Amino acid sequence: MANKPITAIILGAGHRSMVYARYAQAHPEEIKIVGIAELDKYRRNAVRDMFDIPENHVFESAEALASVPKFADAVINGTMDEQHVETAIPLLKIGYDMLLEKPFAVNNNELEELMKVVNENNNKVMICHVLRYNKVYLTVKNLIVDGRIGDIINIQTVEDVSYHHLSTSYVRGKWGKSEKCHTSMLLAKCCHDLDIMTWLMGDDKPVSVSSVGSRLQFREENAPEGAGTRCLIDCPHVDSCRYSAKRLYLDHPNNWEVYIWRDIEHIKNPTYEDYKNSLLKSDYGKCIYKCGNDVVDHQSVLVNFESGATGTHNLTGGSAESIRTLRVIGTKGEIYAEMENKFVTLKEINPTPTTYFDETKIDLSDVPDEGHGGGDEGLMADFVQFIGDGNPSVSCTSIHNSVMGHKIIFLADESRENGGKLIEI
């Protein structure tokens, strides 16, 4: 790494951008925040004050930032999904490198347009696939690279999205309507998982995709009898429904504060009445079955690879808890891992009369609970290294090796809309 810190500009001061920006507070010798571009005045000024940014480096938009000469090494782009490409391209063209939040494009046309600009300008762009830096997945990657299970035959990724996360983000929230967020649930929630799949498969490239899924649960006909339209106003089930806004949010206001309290975030110590009044007006106070959401709540994806290996990903929304699991079966053994429960189990084939395999259990309980199990911090450390020296780690999420996970998702959604049709890449 260079002797002096790299410099970066925050573009879009949302939750994810600020997670990455705070790395600069903990590691000022590695990275310094020197600019902010954010439409919301409250957030813009908060970041300005937090990092002591001069007024001439404070902007209301990506367009305003792109209109002045380049004054930093990189941009941390945490805008909304559908804004990533349109905000990134002008800044890439004037020479900025970039940390770009996932999904980095919402359709294949955007992906190709962005890649064209990156290739023409030779930018260093990393995508925020933080799970590559989680110790559980990194352990699995190293076992595969070391040849412990031989050649991969099948890889299975599973993401169970808890009922409270599903309802908050993908029914009531900003990813509940495809017209509003311009992404599918598979893209918004599972681009991590399909990226992990292609990363673990290495040079074995996907060749075809098929997928099925639907919106099974959150439809008006599934609402409890007599349900109203807003939990706190006209619903007799406000104290019994598992998806009651009162039970999920008002009774536990700190659980989802980065999602649902945007309109009162300027209030330093909100009262019960502040929270209640927010729910009376916002989408988070609507009946979960009458929100008009149109994204799937479960989907299965099948991927075929050049070698003949196969991969599956299963997304299930509405589970009791959120958990990601992984199983990789090879010619010499297999690996099973659970991210949230922090362990990896390796079984290596050994034809003895008793066990038939040798089992190694790897306890990763030291993995932190916060920040995607250390993935956020690992990503930022690697980003600093990548921008400073250009040396990628085994986890490096350079845009060039992050493309296939997105392509799989675009084709999976196309397949789902066409009854599970097999589509070649």
C-alpha positions in Angstrom: 0.0 0.0 0.0 1.1 3.6 -0.7 2.7 5.6 2.2 -0.1 8.1 2.2 -3.9 7.3 2.4 -6.0 7.0 -0.7 -8.7 9.7 -1.0 -12.3 9.0 -1.6 -15.6 10.8 -2.2 -19.0 9.5 -0.8 -21.7 9.4 -3.4 -25.1 8.8 -1.8 -24.9 8.9 2.0 -27.2 5.9 2.7 -26.6 3.1 5.1 -24.1 1.1 3.0 -22.0 4.0 2.0 -21.7 5.1 5.6 -20.6 1.6 6.7 -17.7 1.8 4.2 -17.0 5.5 5.0 -16.6 4.7 8.7 -13.7 2.5 7.8 -11.8 5.8 7.2 -12.5 6.8 10.7 -11.0 3.6 12.1 -8.1 3.6 9.6 -7.2 7.2 8.7 -3.7 6.1 7.6 -5.3 4.0 4.8 -8.2 6.2 3.4 -9.4 9.7 3.8 -12.9 11.0 2.9 -12.5 14.3 1.1 -15.9 14.9 -0.6 -19.6 14.2 -0.4 -22.4 14.2 -3.1 -25.9 13.7 -1.6 -29.3 15.1 -2.5 -30.6 15.0 1.1 -29.4 18.2 2.9 -29.5 16.6 6.3 -27.4 13.7 5.3 -25.1 15.8 3.2 -24.3 18.2 6.0 -23.9 15.3 8.5 -21.2 13.7 6.3 -19.5 17.1 5.7 -19.2 17.6 9.5 -18.3 14.0 10.2 -15.2 14.2 7.9 -14.5 17.9 8.0 -15.0 18.3 4.3 -14.5 21.7 2.8 -17.5 23.4 1.2 -16.1 23.3 -2.3 -16.1 19.5 -2.0 -19.8 19.3 -1.0 -22.2 18.5 -3.9 -25.9 17.9 -4.2 -25.6 15.3 -7.0 -23.3 13.1 -9.0 -23.8 15.4 -12.0 -22.5 18.4 -9.9 -19.5 16.3 -8.8 -18.7 15.2 -12.3 -18.8 18.9 -13.5 -15.6 19.8 -11.5 -12.0 18.5 -12.1 -11.1 15.2 -10.4 -9.8 15.8 -6.9 -9.7 12.3 -5.3 -8.5 8.8 -6.1 -11.9 7.1 -5.9 -15.6 7.3 -5.4 -17.7 5.1 -3.0 -20.9 4.8 -4.9 -23.8 3.8 -2.6 -26.7 5.3 -4.6 -29.9 3.3 -5.2 -29.7 0.3 -7.5 -31.2 1.9 -10.5 -28.9 4.9 -10.2 -25.6 3.0 -10.1 -24.8 3.1 -13.8 -26.1 6.5 -14.6 -24.1 8.1 -11.7 -21.0 5.9 -12.2 -20.3 6.5 -15.9 -19.6 10.3 -15.8 -17.3 9.9 -12.9 -15.4 6.9 -14.5 -15.0 8.9 -17.7 -13.1 11.7 -15.8 -10.8 9.2 -14.2 -12.1 8.1 -10.9 -11.7 4.6 -9.6 -14.7 3.3 -7.8 -16.2 1.1 -5.1 -19.7 0.3 -6.5 -22.5 -1.1 -4.4 -24.2 -4.2 -5.6 -26.1 -4.8 -7.8 -23.9 -2.7 -10.1 -26.4 -2.9 -12.9 -30.1 -3.7 -13.0 -30.2 -5.3 -16.5 -27.8 -6.6 -19.1 -27.8 -3.5 -21.2 -26.7 -1.4 -18.3 -24.0 -4.0 -17.5 -22.6 -3.9 -21.0 -22.7 -0.1 -21.1 -20.8 0.1 -17.8 -18.2 -2.5 -18.8 -17.6 -0.6 -22.1 -16.7 2.6 -20.1 -14.6 0.7 -17.6 -12.6 -1.0 -20.4 -12.2 2.3 -22.4 -10.9 4.2 -19.3 -9.0 1.5 -17.6 -10.7 2.2 -14.2 -10.2 0.1 -11.2 -13.7 -0.8 -10.1 -14.6 -3.1 -7.2 -18.1 -4.4 -6.5 -19.4 -4.6 -2.9 -19.8 -8.4 -2.8 -18.8 -8.4 0.8 -19.5 -12.1 1.4 -16.3 -13.1 -0.4 -14.5 -11.6 2.6 -16.6 -13.4 5.2 -14.3 -15.9 6.9 -16.8 -18.8 6.3 -16.8 -18.3 2.6 -13.1 -17.6 2.4 -12.4 -20.8 4.3 -14.5 -22.7 1.7 -12.7 -21.0 -1.2 -9.3 -21.9 0.2 -10.3 -25.6 0.7 -11.4 -25.8 -2.9 -8.3 -24.0 -4.2 -6.1 -26.5 -2.1 -7.8 -29.4 -3.9 -9.3 -30.9 -0.8 -12.6 -32.0 -2.5 -11.2 -32.4 -6.0 -13.2 -31.2 -9.0 -16.6 -29.7 -8.2 -19.6 -31.8 -9.3 -22.4 -29.7 -7.8 -22.7 -26.5 -5.8 -25.8 -25.6 -3.8 -26.3 -22.1 -2.3 -29.4 -21.4 -0.2 -30.7 -18.1 1.3 -33.6 -18.1 3.7 -34.9 -14.6 4.2 -36.6 -14.2 7.5 -40.3 -13.1 7.7 -39.4 -9.8 9.3 -36.6 -9.0 6.7 -38.8 -10.1 3.8 -41.8 -8.0 4.9 -39.7 -4.9 5.8 -37.5 -4.8 2.6 -39.2 -6.7 -0.1 -42.9 -6.2 0.6 -43.4 -2.9 2.4 -40.0 -1.5 1.6 -38.2 0.0 -1.3 -37.5 -3.3 -3.0 -41.2 -4.4 -3.0 -42.2 -3.0 -6.4 -40.1 -3.7 -9.4 -41.3 -0.5 -11.1 -40.0 1.5 -8.2 -36.7 -0.2 -7.5 -36.0 -1.5 -11.0 -34.7 -4.8 -9.6 -36.0 -8.3 -9.0 -35.8 -9.8 -5.5 -33.3 -12.3 -6.8 -31.0 -9.4 -8.0 -31.5 -7.2 -4.9 -31.1 -10.0 -2.3 -29.2 -12.8 -3.9 -26.5 -11.3 -6.2 -24.2 -12.1 -3.3 -25.1 -15.8 -3.5 -24.8 -16.1 -7.2 -21.5 -14.2 -7.0 -20.3 -16.7 -4.4 -21.2 -19.6 -6.7 -19.3 -18.3 -9.7 -16.3 -17.3 -7.5 -16.1 -20.8 -6.0 -16.4 -22.3 -9.5 -13.3 -20.4 -10.6 -12.5 -20.8 -14.3 -15.5 -23.1 -14.9 -17.9 -20.7 -16.6 -21.7 -21.0 -16.6 -23.3 -21.9 -20.0 -27.0 -22.0 -19.3 -29.6 -21.0 -16.7 -33.2 -21.9 -15.9 -35.4 -20.7 -13.0 -38.9 -20.9 -11.5 -40.5 -18.9 -8.7 -43.6 -16.8 -7.7 -45.2 -14.4 -5.3 -47.0 -17.0 -3.1 -47.7 -15.3 0.2 -48.4 -11.6 0.2 -51.5 -11.2 -1.9 -54.7 -9.6 -0.8 -56.7 -12.8 -0.9 -54.4 -14.2 1.8 -55.1 -11.4 4.3 -56.8 -12.4 7.6 -60.5 -12.1 7.5 -61.6 -8.5 8.2 -58.1 -7.1 7.8 -57.9 -3.4 7.3 -55.6 -1.5 5.0 -53.3 0.1 7.7 -52.2 -1.8 10.8 -52.5 1.1 13.3 -55.8 2.5 11.9 -58.4 0.0 10.9 -57.1 -3.6 11.5 -58.5 -5.8 14.3 -55.5 -8.1 14.0 -52.9 -5.4 15.0 -51.9 -7.3 18.2 -52.0 -10.8 16.7 -50.8 -10.7 13.1 -47.2 -11.8 12.8 -46.7 -9.0 10.2 -48.3 -6.3 12.2 -46.5 -3.0 11.9 -47.0 -2.5 15.6 -45.5 -5.8 16.6 -42.6 -5.6 14.1 -41.7 -1.9 14.3 -43.5 0.1 16.9 -42.7 -2.4 19.7 -39.1 -2.8 18.5 -38.2 0.6 16.9 -34.4 0.0 16.9 -34.5 -3.2 15.0 -35.1 -1.7 11.6 -34.1 1.9 12.2 -31.9 2.2 9.0 -34.9 1.1 6.9 -38.2 2.5 8.2 -37.6 5.7 10.0 -36.2 7.8 7.2 -38.8 10.6 7.7 -37.9 11.1 11.3 -34.1 10.5 11.3 -33.5 14.2 11.9 -35.1 13.8 15.4 -32.3 13.0 17.9 -34.4 11.0 20.4 -37.7 10.0 18.8 -40.6 9.3 21.1 -43.2 6.6 20.9 -45.6 9.1 19.3 -42.9 10.1 16.7 -42.6 6.5 15.7 -46.3 5.9 15.7 -47.0 9.0 13.5 -44.4 7.9 11.1 -46.1 4.5 10.6 -49.5 6.2 10.2 -48.2 7.9 7.1 -45.5 5.6 5.6 -45.7 2.4 3.5 -44.3 0.5 6.5 -47.7 1.0 8.3 -49.7 -0.7 5.5 -51.3 -4.1 5.7 -48.6 -6.5 4.5 -51.1 -8.2 2.2 -52.4 -5.0 0.6 -49.1 -3.2 -0.3 -49.3 -3.8 -4.0 -45.9 -5.5 -4.0 -45.1 -7.5 -7.1 -41.7 -9.2 -6.5 -41.4 -13.0 -5.9 -41.1 -14.3 -2.3 -39.4 -17.6 -3.4 -37.3 -18.6 -6.4 -35.1 -21.5 -7.5 -32.2 -21.3 -10.0 -30.4 -24.0 -11.9 -27.0 -23.3 -13.5 -25.1 -25.5 -15.9 -21.3 -25.1 -16.2 -18.8 -25.7 -19.0 -17.4 -28.8 -17.3 -20.8 -30.4 -16.9 -21.0 -29.4 -13.2 -24.3 -28.0 -12.0 -25.2 -25.4 -9.4 -28.5 -24.5 -7.7 -29.6 -21.5 -5.7 -32.8 -21.5 -3.6 -34.2 -18.3 -2.3 -37.0 -18.6 0.3 -38.7 -15.6 1.9 -40.7 -15.9 5.1 -38.5 -18.3 7.1 -38.3 -18.1 10.9 -34.7 -16.8 10.7 -32.3 -15.5 8.1 -29.6 -17.9 7.2 -27.3 -18.7 4.3 -26.0 -22.2 3.7 -23.6 -23.7 1.2 -22.9 -27.3 0.1 -20.2 -28.1 -2.5 -19.7 -31.7 -3.6 -16.5 -32.7 -5.4 -14.9 -35.8 -6.8 -12.8 -36.3 -3.6 -15.2 -35.0 -0.9 -17.7 -32.3 0.1 -18.0 -29.1 2.1 -21.0 -27.9 4.1 -21.1 -24.4 5.6 -23.5 -22.1 7.4 -22.6 -18.4 7.5 -24.7 -17.3 10.5 -23.8 -20.3 12.6 -20.1 -19.8 11.7 -18.8 -23.2 10.8 -17.5 -25.2 7.9 -17.5 -29.1 7.7 -15.2 -30.9 5.4 -15.7 -34.5 4.5 -12.9 -36.2 2.5 -13.6 -39.6 0.9 -11.6 -42.3 2.6 -12.9 -45.9 2.0 -12.3 -47.4 5.5 -14.5 -50.1 6.9 -16.0 -47.8 9.6 -16.6 -44.2 8.5 -16.0 -44.1 4.7 -14.8 -40.5 5.0 -12.6 -38.3 7.2 -14.5 -35.4 8.7 -13.0 -32.0 9.8 -15.2 -29.5 11.5 -13.9 -25.9 11.4 -15.2 -23.7 14.1 -15.3 -20.1 13.1 -17.1 -18.7 16.1 -14.6 -15.9 16.3 -16.2 -14.4 13.2 -17.8 -11.1 14.2 -21.6 -10.8 14.2 -21.6 -7.3 12.7 -20.8 -6.2 9.2 -21.5 -9.4 7.2 -19.2 -11.3 9.5 -16.2 -9.1 9.0 -16.9 -8.9 5.3 -17.5 -5.1 5.3 -14.1 -4.4 6.8 -12.3 -7.0 4.7 -13.8 -5.5 1.5 -12.6 -2.0 2.5 -9.1 -3.1 3.4 -8.9 -4.9 0.0 -10.3 -1.9 -1.8 -7.6 0.3 -0.3 -5.0 -2.2 -1.4 -6.5 -2.6 -4.9 -6.6 1.2 -5.5 -3.2 1.8 -3.9 -1.1 -1.1 -5.4 -3.4 -2.7 -7.9 -2.8 -6.2 -6.3 -6.0 -8.2 -6.0 -6.5 -10.7 -3.2 -8.2 -14.1 -3.8 -11.4 -12.4 -2.8 -11.1 -9.3 -5.0 -14.4 -8.3 -6.4 -13.1 -6.5 -9.4 -15.9 -5.7 -11.8 -14.3 -8.0 -14.4 -14.7 -11.1 -12.3 -18.1 -10.0 -10.9 -20.0 -10.0 -14.2 -21.1 -13.7 -14.4 -23.1 -13.6 -11.1 -25.2 -10.7 -12.5 -25.6 -12.3 -15.9 -27.0 -15.5 -14.3 -29.6 -13.5 -12.4 -30.7 -11.5 -15.5 -31.2 -14.8 -17.3 -32.8 -16.5 -14.3 -35.5 -13.8 -14.1 -36.0 -14.1 -17.9 -36.4 -17.8 -17.5 -38.8 -17.5 -14.6 -41.0 -15.1 -16.7 -41.1 -17.7 -19.4 -42.1 -20.8 -17.4 -38.6 -22.0 -16.5 -37.2 -22.0 -20.1 -33.6 -23.0 -20.4 -31.5 -20.0 -21.6 -28.0 -20.2 -22.9 -25.5 -17.6 -21.8 
